[in-house]
Amino acid sequence: MKSPAELKASLRRQWSASAVREACLLGGADAWPIVTQIGRPKPKEVASDFDAVKRHVEEWRRVKIGEVIWGSTSYRATSGPVEIPLNWNIRQPSEWIAACDDRSVREEFESMSTFCEHAEACFHRLLIGRPSLWREKPVDEVLQAARLAAALQPLCADNKPLRALSLEGIDTKFFERNSRLITALLDERFDGEVSRIGLESFLGAISDQDHWLLVIDLDGSLLPFHKQRVRSSELKDSPLPGRRLLVVENESCQHHLVNVPETIAVLGAGFDLEWLKGHWLQSKQVGYWGDIDTWGLQFLATARQSVPHVVALMMTSEIYEQNSEGSVPEPVVAGRVAPTGLTDIEQSLYERILNERRGRLEQEFLPTTVVRDAVQRWWNY
C-alpha cells in the first residue's frame, strides 16, 4: 500500500517525463483521469500492525485533491469489512499540479498555460515537451520568440545579418540570446529543415560571427596540414595556394573526395559564401558541389554571383536520375522561383525538383566512384 507522499512523488516523476506530460496536457479529455494505484494492505499487515493500516486509511481520508476510490475488503483479523483506498484519480491538469505539491512544477505549468494561450498551436507540443529550451527565459521573451518564428520565412533576411532584422520588435541581441529556441520553433514549422542547414542559411542571413570551414589539401603538398579549420572571415582576404578551388556544401561527404593536383577543397560553407567575394578567387578555377535540391541550387546561385565562372559539379538532371533511389522529399523549398545566377539548364533542374515527390538528392548518398570521376573530369577539363 502506498502513501499519499509516495504517489505525489510518482506524479512528479510523471510530470518530468516529456511524453507523459505531452499526452496529458495535449491529449484532451481522453487523457484523463490519471489513475494511480494505492494498493490494498496484505492480510498479514492487517493482523500484525492494524494501527499502521488505520493511519494509512486516515492519511487518505485527508486527501482533498482529485478523487480517492474506496472499496470494502474483509480480513480475518477484523470483525467486518474495512474501507480501503484503492486508487487515486487525478481528473484534470490543475489537480495534477496541486498533487505534485512542487513549486518548480507549478511554475512550469503556469508558463506552459500562458504559451498555449498566446503562442501558435504548432508550437505547443515543443514548448510543453522541451522546457529546457525556455526554462531560464522570461515568459514574455519566449512568446516574442514564438511570434518571431511564426513570422519568419525562408531567405527573408535577404543577405543581412540576423541582428539587423527588426521583426516583432526584437533587439539586436535577440537571435544571439535565443537562437536555439528559435531554431527549434522553426523546425516545428519547417519539418526540421532549419537544423539541417543552419538558422542563418535557412533565413538567408550573412553571418556576423566566425564560421569555421574545413579546408582540405587535395594535392597533398600545398598546405602544412592535410586538413585544417579556417575562419570564413579570414578566407576572403587570405588567398589559398593552388590553381583550383572546390567548394563543397557539406562536411559530411569529405570521404568521397579524391586527391588531385593543385587543388584545395573548402567544405561546410552552406550559405556562408561571403568569402567568395575575395579578389583572389577571380584567378582560380572554382568548382561548386552541393545537394541536388532547391537549397543546394540556391547556394550555387549565390556562389556564382561572387564568382561568375564557377562550375557546378554533379548538380544535373542526369546525376539526379541515375541516383534517384537515394532521393528523399524536400519538406521546405528555398523558393518557388529559381534564383538569379543559375544557368538555363540549372533553372530547369530547379523547376523540375520543385515538382518531384522526392526532390532532394543529398551529397552523402552519391556513390564514391561517381564523385571521384566527376572531380577528375573537372580537373581534366
ZAMARGU-4260 file (C-alpha; in steps of 0.2 Angstrom, whole numbers, plus 5000, padded with zeros to 4 digits):
<rodrens>
0) 5000/5000/5000 | 5007/5017/4995 | 5005/5033/5005 | 5000/5050/4998 | 5018/5056/4999
5) 5024/5041/4988 | 5011/5044/4975 | 5014/5063/4975 | 5032/5058/4971 | 5026/5047/4957
10) 5016/5061/4950 | 5031/5072/4950 | 5041/5059/4940 | 5027/5058/4928 | 5027/5077/4925
15) 5046/5076/4922 | 5043/5063/4908 | 5040/5073/4892 | 5030/5060/4883 | 5018/5058/4898
20) 5017/5077/4900 | 5013/5080/4882 | 5000/5066/4881 | 4991/5073/4897 | 4992/5091/4893
25) 4988/5090/4874 | 4978/5074/4874 | 4961/5082/4878 | 4948/5074/4889 | 4953/5056/4883
30) 4970/5058/4893 | 4961/5060/4910 | 4960/5054/4923 | 4977/5049/4928 | 4974/5033/4939
35) 4987/5029/4952 | 4985/5013/4962 | 4986/5014/4980 | 4986/4996/4984 | 4977/4985/4997
40) 4986/4981/5013 | 4991/4962/5014 | 4982/4951/5027 | 4997/4949/5037 | 4999/4968/5038
45) 4982/4970/5045 | 4985/4956/5058 | 5002/4962/5064 | 5000/4981/5063 | 4982/4986/5062
50) 4986/5003/5069 | 4998/5006/5054 | 4983/5002/5042 | 4972/5014/5051 | 4985/5028/5050
55) 4986/5024/5031 | 4967/5025/5029 | 4966/5041/5039 | 4980/5049/5028 | 4970/5045/5013
60) 4954/5052/5020 | 4963/5069/5022 | 4967/5070/5004 | 4956/5083/4996 | 4964/5084/4979
65) 4957/5073/4965 | 4946/5058/4969 | 4951/5044/4980 | 4942/5027/4976 | 4937/5017/4990
70) 4932/4998/4992 | 4927/4987/5006 | 4938/4972/5010 | 4936/4959/5023 | 4950/4952/5033
75) 4951/4938/5046 | 4959/4949/5058 | 4944/4962/5058 | 4927/4960/5064 | 4919/4966/5047
80) 4923/4974/5031 | 4936/4988/5030 | 4935/5003/5019 | 4952/5004/5010 | 4958/5017/4997
85) 4961/5008/4981 | 4965/5021/4968 | 4969/5040/4967 | 4961/5048/4951 | 4968/5064/4946
90) 4955/5071/4935 | 4962/5087/4926 | 4979/5096/4925 | 4976/5108/4939 | 4973/5093/4951
95) 4990/5085/4944 | 4999/5101/4948 | 4991/5103/4965 | 4995/5084/4969 | 5013/5086/4964
100) 5015/5100/4978 | 5031/5106/4970 | 5035/5125/4966 | 5045/5122/4950 | 5031/5110/4943
105) 5018/5124/4947 | 5029/5137/4939 | 5032/5127/4923 | 5014/5123/4921 | 5009/5141/4923
110) 5022/5146/4909 | 5015/5132/4898 | 4997/5138/4901 | 5002/5155/4895 | 5011/5148/4880
115) 4996/5138/4875 | 4985/5153/4877 | 4996/5165/4867 | 5008/5155/4855 | 5003/5147/4839
120) 4996/5130/4841 | 5010/5122/4830 | 5022/5127/4844 | 5013/5119/4859 | 5020/5102/4858
125) 5038/5109/4858 | 5035/5121/4872 | 5027/5108/4883 | 5039/5094/4878 | 5055/5103/4879
130) 5055/5116/4894 | 5074/5116/4894 | 5073/5127/4879 | 5065/5141/4889 | 5066/5137/4907
135) 5078/5151/4911 | 5070/5164/4900 | 5056/5177/4904 | 5039/5171/4898 | 5037/5187/4888
140) 5053/5183/4878 | 5048/5166/4874 | 5032/5172/4867 | 5041/5185/4857 | 5052/5171/4850
145) 5036/5161/4846 | 5029/5177/4837 | 5045/5179/4828 | 5046/5161/4822 | 5028/5162/4816
150) 5033/5177/4805 | 5050/5171/4798 | 5051/5164/4781 | 5065/5155/4771 | 5078/5168/4765
155) 5069/5183/4772 | 5085/5190/4779 | 5090/5195/4761 | 5108/5194/4765 | 5108/5205/4780
160) 5115/5199/4797 | 5101/5192/4809 | 5104/5206/4821 | 5098/5218/4808 | 5081/5210/4807
165) 5068/5221/4815 | 5053/5209/4815 | 5041/5208/4831 | 5051/5222/4840 | 5066/5212/4843
170) 5083/5220/4848 | 5099/5217/4840 | 5104/5203/4853 | 5088/5193/4852 | 5094/5180/4840
175) 5110/5178/4849 | 5101/5175/4866 | 5088/5164/4858 | 5095/5155/4843 | 5092/5138/4850
180) 5074/5141/4854 | 5071/5150/4838 | 5079/5136/4828 | 5068/5123/4837 | 5052/5133/4834
185) 5056/5135/4816 | 5059/5116/4815 | 5041/5114/4820 | 5035/5124/4805 | 5048/5118/4793
190) 5050/5099/4797 | 5067/5100/4804 | 5074/5110/4789 | 5082/5124/4799 | 5093/5112/4810
195) 5098/5103/4794 | 5105/5118/4785 | 5108/5130/4800 | 5097/5145/4805 | 5107/5158/4796
200) 5107/5148/4780 | 5089/5145/4781 | 5085/5163/4783 | 5097/5169/4770 | 5107/5179/4783
205) 5125/5184/4782 | 5135/5178/4797 | 5142/5191/4808 | 5151/5178/4819 | 5166/5167/4815
210) 5161/5152/4805 | 5175/5139/4804 | 5176/5130/4787 | 5186/5114/4784 | 5200/5116/4772
215) 5207/5100/4764 | 5223/5100/4753 | 5218/5088/4739 | 5236/5090/4731 | 5245/5085/4747
220) 5259/5097/4746 | 5250/5115/4746 | 5247/5117/4764 | 5256/5112/4780 | 5242/5100/4785
225) 5231/5089/4775 | 5215/5096/4784 | 5213/5112/4794 | 5200/5124/4801 | 5199/5142/4794
230) 5188/5156/4799 | 5177/5161/4784 | 5180/5179/4788 | 5199/5176/4785 | 5197/5167/4769
235) 5191/5182/4760 | 5207/5191/4761 | 5219/5176/4763 | 5222/5168/4746 | 5224/5149/4746
240) 5238/5141/4735 | 5235/5130/4720 | 5226/5133/4704 | 5209/5126/4708 | 5197/5128/4722
245) 5182/5116/4726 | 5168/5122/4737 | 5158/5109/4745 | 5141/5112/4753 | 5143/5099/4767
250) 5157/5092/4778 | 5149/5075/4779 | 5155/5070/4762 | 5173/5073/4763 | 5177/5055/4762
255) 5171/5055/4744 | 5185/5067/4738 | 5199/5061/4728 | 5217/5068/4728 | 5220/5079/4713
260) 5235/5091/4709 | 5235/5110/4713 | 5218/5109/4721 | 5211/5114/4738 | 5193/5110/4744
265) 5183/5120/4756 | 5169/5111/4765 | 5154/5116/4776 | 5151/5133/4770 | 5132/5131/4767
270) 5125/5149/4765 | 5141/5157/4772 | 5148/5161/4755 | 5153/5180/4758 | 5171/5175/4757
275) 5169/5170/4739 | 5170/5189/4736 | 5188/5189/4739 | 5198/5196/4723 | 5210/5181/4723
280) 5196/5169/4718 | 5194/5178/4701 | 5210/5170/4695 | 5206/5152/4702 | 5196/5139/4693
285) 5182/5136/4705 | 5170/5122/4706 | 5155/5120/4717 | 5147/5104/4723 | 5131/5104/4733
290) 5115/5094/4736 | 5103/5092/4722 | 5088/5102/4730 | 5082/5119/4729 | 5094/5124/4744
295) 5109/5117/4735 | 5105/5127/4719 | 5101/5142/4729 | 5119/5141/4737 | 5126/5138/4719
300) 5117/5154/4713 | 5124/5164/4727 | 5142/5157/4724 | 5140/5162/4706 | 5135/5180/4710
305) 5153/5182/4718 | 5162/5170/4706 | 5153/5171/4689 | 5165/5157/4681 | 5161/5144/4695
310) 5157/5127/4688 | 5144/5116/4696 | 5149/5098/4699 | 5136/5083/4700 | 5121/5095/4700
315) 5112/5089/4685 | 5096/5080/4680 | 5107/5066/4674 | 5115/5063/4691 | 5098/5065/4699
320) 5090/5052/4688 | 5105/5040/4689 | 5104/5040/4708 | 5086/5043/4712 | 5085/5028/4723
325) 5094/5039/4736 | 5082/5054/4734 | 5071/5060/4748 | 5057/5073/4750 | 5062/5091/4752
330) 5049/5097/4765 | 5053/5116/4763 | 5060/5123/4747 | 5071/5138/4746 | 5058/5147/4735
335) 5045/5144/4722 | 5055/5153/4708 | 5073/5149/4703 | 5086/5161/4709 | 5096/5173/4699
340) 5113/5166/4695 | 5108/5149/4688 | 5111/5143/4670 | 5096/5139/4660 | 5099/5120/4662
345) 5101/5123/4681 | 5085/5133/4681 | 5076/5119/4673 | 5083/5107/4686 | 5077/5119/4700
350) 5059/5119/4692 | 5059/5100/4690 | 5064/5096/4708 | 5050/5108/4714 | 5038/5096/4707
355) 5046/5080/4712 | 5039/5070/4726 | 5057/5066/4731 | 5066/5082/4726 | 5081/5081/4737
360) 5097/5071/4732 | 5110/5074/4746 | 5128/5074/4743 | 5132/5060/4755 | 5121/5047/4745
365) 5131/5048/4729 | 5142/5034/4726 | 5160/5037/4729 | 5165/5032/4712 | 5153/5045/4704
370) 5161/5059/4715 | 5179/5054/4711 | 5175/5053/4692 | 5167/5070/4692 | 5181/5078/4701
375) 5194/5070/4690 | 5184/5076/4674 | 5183/5094/4682 | 5202/5093/4684 | 5205/5087/4666
380) 5193/5100/4659
</rodrens>
